[in-house]
Amino acid sequence: MQPTHDHRFRPQPAGSLTLRQFVESLRRWTPEMRQVAQIALTRSETERQQYLRAFHERHHDREPKPIDSFVRWAYSDPRLDHVPALLAEIERGEADYESALEHEADVLVRTRAHGKTPAQRVHDYLALLGMEGSEPVRAAIAGLLPSATSDAAVVATVRQMRRRWLELFGDDPFFAEE
């Protein structure tokens, strides 16, 4: 007979992991964890919930595995949708930042974050992921930079903004509620 235990998955408590810690934790993901996340990302929200219910219902029929808590997280946390962009971000090399206007990136980050709560700042950081691929975003940022700034410098500056955001606000709780 198995001991009685709680079947509910407990999400990460607010404040238990900072934005920086979460981003750094991605570097330690195993290939199995990446595969679970990739599969979960192909599922709709309804399919994720159905899978999670079935996972809970049949967990007594198999041996627990160390990856079980990760599976529960991957199928239940909406922040999973940001993981591909975060993984791409941590794999960037220094060449991606070479022509960045560092002072301007710092000013833009501080201005954008001014007066916001930690949860809002985390949301804004996540919203910046991959934005350099958007022509309207590049045009808007270019309009805030010195005239004749090259497109490559605009792209690098947006990337530098994310890097600076992590430096300044990386201690914001990743799982905080607004």
N, CA, C and O of each residue as an XYZ file, in Angstrom:
712
protein
N       0.843     -1.186      0.000
C       0.000      0.000      0.000
C       0.883      1.243      0.000
O       1.841      1.345      0.767
N       0.544      2.174     -0.867
C       1.330      3.403     -0.951
C       0.873      4.395      0.104
O      -0.312      4.464      0.431
N       1.815      5.160      0.633
C       1.419      6.183      1.611
C       0.541      7.244      0.950
O       0.645      7.500     -0.250
N      -0.315      7.848      1.751
C      -1.179      8.916      1.253
C      -0.334     10.149      0.983
O       0.556     10.495      1.760
N      -0.623     10.792     -0.112
C       0.084     12.028     -0.437
C      -0.832     12.930     -1.241
O      -1.880     12.519     -1.739
N      -0.402     14.150     -1.345
C      -1.182     15.172     -2.044
C      -0.962     15.032     -3.543
O       0.182     14.962     -3.992
N      -2.040     14.989     -4.328
C      -1.940     14.828     -5.772
C      -1.840     16.150     -6.520
O      -1.549     16.155     -7.716
N      -2.070     17.242     -5.861
C      -2.057     18.533     -6.549
C      -0.629     18.985     -6.798
O       0.230     18.901     -5.920
N      -0.396     19.460     -7.996
C       0.900     20.062     -8.305
C       0.914     21.463     -7.730
O      -0.017     22.242     -7.938
N       1.951     21.771     -7.021
C       2.076     23.111     -6.445
C       2.978     23.941     -7.349
O       4.163     23.639     -7.491
N       2.429     24.975     -7.955
C       3.278     25.817     -8.794
C       4.369     26.482     -7.971
O       4.299     26.558     -6.744
N       5.374     26.957     -8.683
C       6.484     27.642     -8.026
C       5.930     28.809     -7.220
O       5.218     29.653     -7.764
N       6.250     28.866     -5.919
C       5.741     29.984     -5.121
C       6.326     31.319     -5.582
O       7.479     31.393     -6.007
N       5.527     32.349     -5.491
C       5.962     33.693     -5.882
C       7.225     34.062     -5.119
O       7.320     33.853     -3.909
N       8.181     34.607     -5.835
C       9.396     35.092     -5.192
C      10.452     34.042     -4.944
O      11.509     34.366     -4.401
N      10.213     32.788     -5.323
C      11.185     31.751     -5.003
C      12.316     31.656     -6.023
O      13.337     31.022     -5.756
N      12.145     32.270     -7.169
C      13.159     32.211     -8.208
C      13.189     33.564     -8.905
O      12.148     34.102     -9.282
N      14.379     34.104     -9.071
C      14.468     35.403     -9.744
C      14.514     35.202    -11.257
O      14.741     34.097    -11.750
N      14.295     36.288    -11.971
C      14.386     36.257    -13.426
C      15.755     35.731    -13.852
O      15.845     34.861    -14.718
N      16.811     36.254    -13.249
C      18.173     35.830    -13.585
C      18.375     34.344    -13.294
O      18.967     33.630    -14.103
N      17.889     33.876    -12.147
C      18.032     32.463    -11.803
C      17.290     31.572    -12.798
O      17.788     30.515    -13.184
N      16.095     32.005    -13.210
C      15.344     31.209    -14.174
C      16.095     31.141    -15.501
O      16.229     30.065    -16.084
N      16.580     32.275    -15.978
C      17.317     32.300    -17.245
C      18.560     31.416    -17.140
O      18.848     30.640    -18.052
N      19.294     31.528    -16.039
C      20.494     30.708    -15.856
C      20.152     29.227    -15.736
O      20.935     28.379    -16.164
N      18.994     28.905    -15.161
C      18.610     27.491    -15.018
C      18.431     26.823    -16.377
O      18.596     25.610    -16.502
N      18.096     27.609    -17.388
C      17.918     27.045    -18.728
C      19.217     26.443    -19.256
O      19.193     25.496    -20.043
N      20.340     26.990    -18.826
C      21.641     26.459    -19.259
C      21.852     25.030    -18.752
O      22.615     24.267    -19.345
N      21.184     24.673    -17.669
C      21.369     23.356    -17.060
C      20.305     22.340    -17.484
O      20.309     21.201    -17.018
N      19.412     22.750    -18.353
C      18.389     21.801    -18.797
C      19.045     20.640    -19.530
O      19.932     20.832    -20.362
N      18.598     19.440    -19.209
C      19.093     18.240    -19.880
C      18.396     18.100    -21.235
O      17.376     18.747    -21.473
N      18.935     17.267    -22.119
C      18.228     17.018    -23.383
C      16.800     16.502    -23.156
O      15.891     16.834    -23.916
N      16.610     15.694    -22.117
C      15.267     15.186    -21.817
C      14.320     16.329    -21.432
O      13.160     16.337    -21.844
N      14.803     17.276    -20.657
C      13.978     18.424    -20.274
C      13.624     19.262    -21.500
O      12.486     19.707    -21.647
N      14.596     19.473    -22.373
C      14.330     20.245    -23.593
C      13.296     19.538    -24.466
O      12.443     20.183    -25.075
N      13.378     18.220    -24.521
C      12.422     17.456    -25.320
C      11.014     17.569    -24.737
O      10.053     17.762    -25.481
N      10.883     17.451    -23.422
C       9.572     17.600    -22.773
C       9.001     18.980    -23.073
O       7.824     19.110    -23.412
N       9.830     20.008    -22.948
C       9.363     21.376    -23.217
C       8.949     21.535    -24.677
O       7.925     22.155    -24.964
N       9.731     20.985    -25.597
C       9.390     21.093    -27.020
C       8.056     20.422    -27.320
O       7.246     20.955    -28.078
N       7.829     19.267    -26.733
C       6.557     18.567    -26.952
C       5.410     19.368    -26.358
O       4.372     19.537    -26.997
N       5.594     19.861    -25.137
C       4.531     20.650    -24.488
C       4.194     21.891    -25.311
O       3.035     22.300    -25.380
N       5.202     22.484    -25.928
C       4.974     23.692    -26.732
C       4.135     23.423    -27.979
O       3.524     24.343    -28.524
N       4.100     22.180    -28.431
C       3.297     21.860    -29.621
C       1.832     21.646    -29.285
O       0.998     21.518    -30.181
N       1.518     21.608    -28.006
C       0.149     21.333    -27.567
C      -0.605     22.625    -27.282
O      -0.021     23.626    -26.869
N      -1.910     22.581    -27.511
C      -2.761     23.720    -27.147
C      -2.919     23.730    -25.630
O      -2.563     22.763    -24.956
N      -3.448     24.815    -25.103
C      -3.672     24.911    -23.650
C      -4.596     23.788    -23.183
O      -4.355     23.185    -22.137
N      -5.639     23.508    -23.939
C      -6.579     22.431    -23.590
C      -5.870     21.083    -23.591
O      -6.066     20.273    -22.685
N      -5.050     20.842    -24.602
C      -4.310     19.575    -24.670
C      -3.320     19.447    -23.516
O      -3.129     18.357    -22.977
N      -2.699     20.549    -23.140
C      -1.772     20.508    -21.998
C      -2.513     20.131    -20.722
O      -2.034     19.315    -19.934
N      -3.683     20.731    -20.523
C      -4.466     20.430    -19.319
C      -4.936     18.974    -19.315
O      -4.915     18.318    -18.274
N      -5.358     18.470    -20.472
C      -5.786     17.069    -20.571
C      -4.623     16.134    -20.258
O      -4.791     15.154    -19.531
N      -3.455     16.429    -20.800
C      -2.284     15.604    -20.546
C      -1.928     15.625    -19.060
O      -1.619     14.588    -18.473
N      -1.974     16.797    -18.469
C      -1.640     16.939    -17.055
C      -2.598     16.138    -16.180
O      -2.173     15.473    -15.235
N      -3.899     16.202    -16.497
C      -4.879     15.402    -15.738
C      -4.579     13.911    -15.869
O      -4.584     13.187    -14.874
N      -4.319     13.452    -17.086
C      -4.014     12.037    -17.311
C      -2.710     11.646    -16.609
O      -2.601     10.546    -16.069
N      -1.737     12.535    -16.617
C      -0.460     12.293    -15.947
C      -0.693     12.064    -14.455
O      -0.132     11.139    -13.867
N      -1.521     12.909    -13.850
C      -1.835     12.770    -12.421
C      -2.620     11.493    -12.154
O      -2.356     10.795    -11.175
N      -3.581     11.184    -13.014
C      -4.442     10.018    -12.795
C      -3.670      8.707    -12.873
O      -4.011      7.755    -12.171
N      -2.652      8.636    -13.698
C      -1.944      7.365    -13.871
C      -0.590      7.307    -13.162
O       0.170      6.359    -13.364
N      -0.285      8.292    -12.346
C       1.050      8.284    -11.743
C       1.257      7.149    -10.752
O       2.401      6.798    -10.462
N       0.173      6.556    -10.215
C       0.320      5.413     -9.305
C       0.646      4.134    -10.066
O       1.110      3.156     -9.479
N       0.402      4.144    -11.372
C       0.602      2.944    -12.181
C       2.033      2.800    -12.684
O       2.340      1.851    -13.405
N       2.899      3.717    -12.318
C       4.278      3.650    -12.788
C       5.214      4.158    -11.695
O       4.787      4.789    -10.728
N       6.477      3.870    -11.872
C       7.485      4.350    -10.929
C       7.697      5.849    -11.135
O       7.769      6.313    -12.273
N       7.797      6.602    -10.049
C       8.079      8.034    -10.206
C       9.464      8.229    -10.828
O      10.383      7.438    -10.615
N       9.578      9.300    -11.597
C      10.849      9.623    -12.247
C      11.287     11.013    -11.802
O      10.451     11.855    -11.472
N      12.585     11.252    -11.791
C      13.073     12.577    -11.385
C      12.511     13.711    -12.243
O      12.417     14.846    -11.775
N      12.143     13.425    -13.473
C      11.655     14.475    -14.376
C      10.178     14.797    -14.158
O       9.670     15.742    -14.762
N       9.483     14.049    -13.324
C       8.035     14.236    -13.147
C       7.648     15.662    -12.770
O       6.694     16.207    -13.326
N       8.364     16.269    -11.844
C       7.987     17.631    -11.437
C       8.215     18.614    -12.587
O       7.476     19.589    -12.729
N       9.235     18.358    -13.404
C       9.467     19.213    -14.566
C       8.330     19.063    -15.574
O       7.877     20.052    -16.150
N       7.872     17.842    -15.789
C       6.747     17.602    -16.702
C       5.524     18.367    -16.219
O       4.832     19.007    -17.011
N       5.262     18.300    -14.926
C       4.110     19.038    -14.373
C       4.250     20.533    -14.640
O       3.288     21.196    -15.027
N       5.464     21.059    -14.429
C       5.686     22.488    -14.685
C       5.482     22.807    -16.163
O       4.768     23.751    -16.502
N       6.103     22.028    -17.040
C       6.062     22.314    -18.478
C       4.638     22.314    -19.024
O       4.325     23.068    -19.945
N       3.786     21.479    -18.466
C       2.414     21.389    -18.968
C       1.450     22.316    -18.236
O       0.273     22.381    -18.591
N       1.928     23.030    -17.224
C       0.997     23.872    -16.461
C       1.354     25.355    -16.428
O       0.491     26.178    -16.123
N       2.586     25.718    -16.729
C       2.986     27.118    -16.584
C       2.994     27.825    -17.934
O       3.693     27.397    -18.852
N       2.223     28.904    -18.064
C       2.173     29.610    -19.349
C       3.506     30.245    -19.751
O       3.697     30.576    -20.921
N       4.420     30.417    -18.813
C       5.725     30.994    -19.152
C       6.554     30.067    -20.031
O       7.568     30.484    -20.590
N       6.131     28.811    -20.156
C       6.819     27.886    -21.048
C       6.904     28.462    -22.455
O       7.875     28.216    -23.171
N       5.908     29.216    -22.848
C       5.883     29.784    -24.198
C       7.077     30.699    -24.471
O       7.419     30.933    -25.630
N       7.709     31.213    -23.431
C       8.866     32.104    -23.595
C      10.191     31.345    -23.676
O      11.222     31.928    -24.013
N      10.166     30.057    -23.371
C      11.410     29.290    -23.281
C      12.212     29.268    -24.585
O      13.424     29.471    -24.529
N      11.609     29.036    -25.752
C      12.442     29.029    -26.964
C      13.212     30.340    -27.165
O      14.389     30.319    -27.524
N      12.560     31.458    -26.939
C      13.239     32.751    -27.096
C      14.302     32.947    -26.017
O      15.356     33.523    -26.288
N      14.039     32.478    -24.805
C      15.041     32.582    -23.737
C      16.254     31.707    -24.049
O      17.392     32.116    -23.821
N      16.013     30.505    -24.570
C      17.130     29.636    -24.942
C      17.972     30.279    -26.040
O      19.201     30.227    -25.994
N      17.318     30.881    -27.019
C      18.054     31.576    -28.084
C      18.865     32.731    -27.503
O      19.989     32.989    -27.933
N      18.292     33.414    -26.534
C      18.965     34.564    -25.917
C      20.242     34.143    -25.197
O      21.270     34.805    -25.332
N      20.192     33.055    -24.437
C      21.380     32.657    -23.669
C      22.465     32.050    -24.560
O      23.616     31.922    -24.141
N      22.102     31.682    -25.775
C      23.087     31.107    -26.692
C      23.747     32.163    -27.581
O      24.575     31.824    -28.427
N      23.393     33.431    -27.401
C      23.987     34.507    -28.205
C      25.462     34.686    -27.857
O      25.875     34.560    -26.703
N      26.237     34.984    -28.892
C      27.655     35.277    -28.698
C      27.886     36.774    -28.607
O      26.979     37.568    -28.853
N      29.088     37.147    -28.256
C      29.439     38.565    -28.112
C      29.279     39.339    -29.417
O      29.005     40.539    -29.395
N      29.446     38.670    -30.538
C      29.318     39.347    -31.840
C      27.920     39.938    -32.028
O      27.753     40.914    -32.760
N      26.923     39.356    -31.376
C      25.547     39.860    -31.495
C      25.350     41.217    -30.820
O      24.321     41.865    -31.014
N      26.335     41.646    -30.028
C      26.220     42.900    -29.276
C      27.241     43.950    -29.724
O      27.264     45.057    -29.186
N      28.077     43.614    -30.697
C      29.225     44.455    -31.066
C      28.896     45.907    -31.375
O      29.580     46.802    -30.879
N      27.889     46.166    -32.164
C      27.616     47.555    -32.562
C      26.538     48.223    -31.702
O      26.003     49.268    -32.072
N      26.226     47.620    -30.563
C      25.182     48.175    -29.689
C      25.590     49.531    -29.116
O      26.760     49.767    -28.814
N      24.619     50.401    -28.974
C      24.826     51.685    -28.312
C      24.485     51.468    -26.833
O      23.324     51.545    -26.431
N      25.517     51.197    -26.038
C      25.310     50.769    -24.656
C      24.641     51.828    -23.791
O      23.729     51.516    -23.025
N      25.078     53.065    -23.903
C      24.477     54.120    -23.084
C      22.996     54.273    -23.422
O      22.158     54.379    -22.526
N      22.681     54.284    -24.705
C      21.288     54.436    -25.128
C      20.444     53.254    -24.660
O      19.300     53.433    -24.241
N      21.003     52.051    -24.729
C      20.282     50.868    -24.255
C      19.980     50.993    -22.762
O      18.880     50.667    -22.315
N      20.960     51.464    -21.998
C      20.774     51.644    -20.561
C      19.665     52.655    -20.273
O      18.802     52.412    -19.429
N      19.690     53.779    -20.969
C      18.670     54.819    -20.767
C      17.286     54.290    -21.144
O      16.318     54.522    -20.419
N      17.183     53.588    -22.263
C      15.887     53.051    -22.695
C      15.334     52.044    -21.687
O      14.136     52.042    -21.404
N      16.198     51.197    -21.149
C      15.759     50.205    -20.157
C      15.287     50.897    -18.884
O      14.213     50.588    -18.368
N      16.077     51.822    -18.383
C      15.697     52.513    -17.142
C      14.401     53.308    -17.323
O      13.565     53.352    -16.420
N      14.239     53.929    -18.480
C      13.017     54.692    -18.756
C      11.815     53.762    -18.820
O      10.770     54.049    -18.237
N      11.965     52.649    -19.528
C      10.862     51.689    -19.682
C      10.463     51.079    -18.335
O       9.280     50.843    -18.091
N      11.428     50.825    -17.474
C      11.160     50.153    -16.202
C      10.695     51.099    -15.098
O      10.166     50.651    -14.081
N      10.886     52.390    -15.289
C      10.572     53.363    -14.243
C       9.110     53.250    -13.786
O       8.188     53.271    -14.601
N       8.925     53.130    -12.484
C       7.591     53.112    -11.890
C       6.848     51.793    -12.021
O       5.676     51.708    -11.653
N       7.500     50.773    -12.532
C       6.828     49.482    -12.715
C       7.125     48.550    -11.552
O       8.152     48.666    -10.885
N       6.209     47.632    -11.329
C       6.407     46.613    -10.293
C       7.373     45.556    -10.826
O       7.592     45.474    -12.034
N       7.949     44.749     -9.938
C       8.811     43.660    -10.412
C       8.099     42.741    -11.413
O       8.698     42.348    -12.415
N       6.856     42.399    -11.163
C       6.118     41.527    -12.089
C       5.957     42.192    -13.455
O       6.054     41.526    -14.486
N       5.712     43.494    -13.465
C       5.591     44.211    -14.739
C       6.931     44.268    -15.472
O       6.981     44.182    -16.699
N       8.017     44.414    -14.706
C       9.340     44.438    -15.340
C       9.685     43.079    -15.950
O      10.253     43.017    -17.041
N       9.348     41.994    -15.255
C       9.583     40.657    -15.817
C       8.765     40.493    -17.093
O       9.265     39.982    -18.095
N       7.514     40.927    -17.055
C       6.654     40.854    -18.243
C       7.275     41.639    -19.401
O       7.294     41.158    -20.534
N       7.776     42.831    -19.127
C       8.388     43.654    -20.171
C       9.655     43.004    -20.734
O       9.902     43.057    -21.939
N      10.454     42.391    -19.859
C      11.651     41.693    -20.332
C      11.253     40.578    -21.297
O      11.826     40.449    -22.378
N      10.277     39.784    -20.902
C       9.830     38.688    -21.762
C       9.265     39.214    -23.079
O       9.439     38.593    -24.128
N       8.590     40.359    -23.017
C       8.026     40.958    -24.233
C       9.124     41.435    -25.188
O       8.900     41.515    -26.396
N      10.300     41.751    -24.658
C      11.420     42.205    -25.497
C      12.094     41.070    -26.267
O      12.836     41.322    -27.217
N      11.845     39.832    -25.868
C      12.511     38.700    -26.508
C      12.152     38.620    -27.987
O      10.977     38.564    -28.349
N      13.161     38.615    -28.821
C      12.957     38.486    -30.255
C      12.420     39.716    -30.957
O      12.155     39.675    -32.158
N      12.256     40.806    -30.231
C      11.660     42.011    -30.821
C      12.506     42.631    -31.924
O      11.987     43.366    -32.765
N      13.806     42.342    -31.928
C      14.638     42.939    -32.968
C      14.276     42.420    -34.357
O      14.703     42.993    -35.359
N      13.497     41.348    -34.429
C      13.035     40.819    -35.709
C      11.822     41.545    -36.260
O      11.411     41.290    -37.392
N      11.248     42.439    -35.483
C      10.047     43.166    -35.897
C      10.427     44.519    -36.494
O      11.055     45.347    -35.834
N      10.042     44.728    -37.739
C      10.353     46.000    -38.411
C       9.763     47.201    -37.668
O      10.464     48.199    -37.495
N       8.487     47.146    -37.217
C       7.949     48.298    -36.476
C       8.725     48.591    -35.186
O       8.913     49.752    -34.823
N       9.172     47.543    -34.500
C       9.947     47.754    -33.268
C      11.296     48.375    -33.602
O      11.726     49.327    -32.950
N      11.963     47.834    -34.618
C      13.260     48.414    -35.015
C      13.100     49.877    -35.405
O      13.929     50.714    -35.046
N      12.037     50.184    -36.137
C      11.806     51.576    -36.555
C      11.549     52.469    -35.344
O      12.051     53.591    -35.281
N      10.768     51.974    -34.386
C      10.474     52.766    -33.185
C      11.743     53.017    -32.371
O      11.985     54.135    -31.917
N      12.550     51.970    -32.191
C      13.805     52.126    -31.441
C      14.759     53.040    -32.208
O      15.412     53.897    -31.612
N      14.841     52.860    -33.518
C      15.719     53.711    -34.337
C      15.347     55.180    -34.186
O      16.220     56.048    -34.211
N      14.051     55.463    -34.028
C      13.601     56.838    -33.846
C      14.048     57.444    -32.527
O      14.036     58.664    -32.368
N      14.442     56.603    -31.579
C      14.918     57.082    -30.278
C      16.440     57.180    -30.213
O      16.993     57.727    -29.259
N      17.107     56.652    -31.223
C      18.571     56.635    -31.256
C      19.089     57.781    -32.124
O      18.320     58.398    -32.861
N      20.389     58.066    -32.041
C      20.954     59.119    -32.895
C      20.631     58.849    -34.369
O      20.598     57.700    -34.810
N      20.396     59.917    -35.114
C      20.064     59.753    -36.537
C      21.211     59.044    -37.255
O      22.371     59.144    -36.856
N      20.868     58.344    -38.299
C      21.820     57.585    -39.120
C      22.413     56.379    -38.392
O      23.451     55.862    -38.805
N      21.768     55.925    -37.314
C      22.212     54.694    -36.660
C      21.893     53.541    -37.609
O      20.768     53.426    -38.097
N      22.870     52.701    -37.865
C      22.677     51.590    -38.805
C      21.667     50.582    -38.258
O      21.448     50.495    -37.050
N      21.059     49.825    -39.169
C      20.098     48.798    -38.761
C      20.774     47.759    -37.865
O      20.176     47.284    -36.899
N      22.020     47.408    -38.186
C      22.760     46.445    -37.360
C      22.945     46.977    -35.940
O      22.858     46.216    -34.976
N      23.200     48.273    -35.806
C      23.364     48.876    -34.483
C      22.037     48.911    -33.734
O      22.012     48.737    -32.516
N      20.943     49.133    -34.441
C      19.617     49.121    -33.803
C      19.337     47.724    -33.250
O      18.924     47.580    -32.100
N      19.562     46.700    -34.068
C      19.336     45.311    -33.642
C      20.210     44.984    -32.434
O      19.723     44.425    -31.451
N      21.488     45.327    -32.501
C      22.404     45.056    -31.389
C      21.998     45.831    -30.138
O      22.172     45.336    -29.025
N      21.465     47.029    -30.305
C      21.023     47.836    -29.160
C      19.811     47.201    -28.487
O      19.718     47.200    -27.260
N      18.888     46.665    -29.268
C      17.736     45.966    -28.675
C      18.230     44.763    -27.875
O      17.748     44.509    -26.771
N      19.174     44.037    -28.419
C      19.743     42.891    -27.692
C      20.458     43.357    -26.426
O      20.356     42.720    -25.377
N      21.175     44.463    -26.532
C      21.858     45.026    -25.364
C      20.847     45.468    -24.306
O      21.119     45.376    -23.108
N      19.695     45.941    -24.742
C      18.648     46.323    -23.786
C      18.257     45.115    -22.933
O      18.098     45.237    -21.718
N      18.102     43.956    -23.564
C      17.743     42.753    -22.791
C      18.862     42.368    -21.832
O      18.613     41.998    -20.684
N      20.090     42.459    -22.315
C      21.231     42.140    -21.450
C      21.260     43.096    -20.257
O      21.449     42.668    -19.118
N      21.076     44.377    -20.518
C      21.091     45.384    -19.450
C      19.910     45.187    -18.509
O      20.040     45.373    -17.300
N      18.757     44.809    -19.063
C      17.565     44.558    -18.250
C      17.866     43.476    -17.214
O      17.508     43.607    -16.044
N      18.525     42.408    -17.657
C      18.882     41.333    -16.726
C      19.860     41.816    -15.665
O      19.758     41.428    -14.501
N      20.807     42.659    -16.060
C      21.767     43.203    -15.094
C      21.065     44.049    -14.039
O      21.342     43.918    -12.846
N      20.162     44.911    -14.475
C      19.494     45.839    -13.552
C      18.361     45.200    -12.762
O      18.200     45.473    -11.572
N      17.577     44.351    -13.419
C      16.341     43.853    -12.806
C      16.280     42.331    -12.731
O      15.202     41.760    -12.566
N      17.419     41.678    -12.849
C      17.464     40.218    -12.800
C      17.047     39.636    -11.468
O      16.721     38.451    -11.388
N      17.049     40.453    -10.408
C      16.633     39.954     -9.095
C      15.129     40.025     -8.881
O      14.638     39.648     -7.817
N      14.391     40.503     -9.878
C      12.925     40.504     -9.767
C      12.430     39.059     -9.739
O      12.937     38.213    -10.477
N      11.441     38.775     -8.887
C      10.909     37.407     -8.817
C      10.256     37.003    -10.137
O       9.366     37.690    -10.640
N      10.709     35.882    -10.686
C      10.191     35.426    -11.976
C       8.741     34.969    -11.880
O       7.959     35.186    -12.805
N       8.385     34.346    -10.783
C       7.039     33.808    -10.639
C       6.114     34.726     -9.849
O       5.091     34.280     -9.330
N       6.468     35.998     -9.756
C       5.634     36.946     -9.001
C       4.306     37.168     -9.707
O       4.207     37.075    -10.930
N       3.307     37.458     -8.921
C       1.986     37.780     -9.471
C       1.839     39.286     -9.502
O       2.364     39.988     -8.638
N       1.115     39.785    -10.512
C       0.925     41.236    -10.621
C      -0.092     41.731     -9.629
O      -0.376     42.928     -9.581
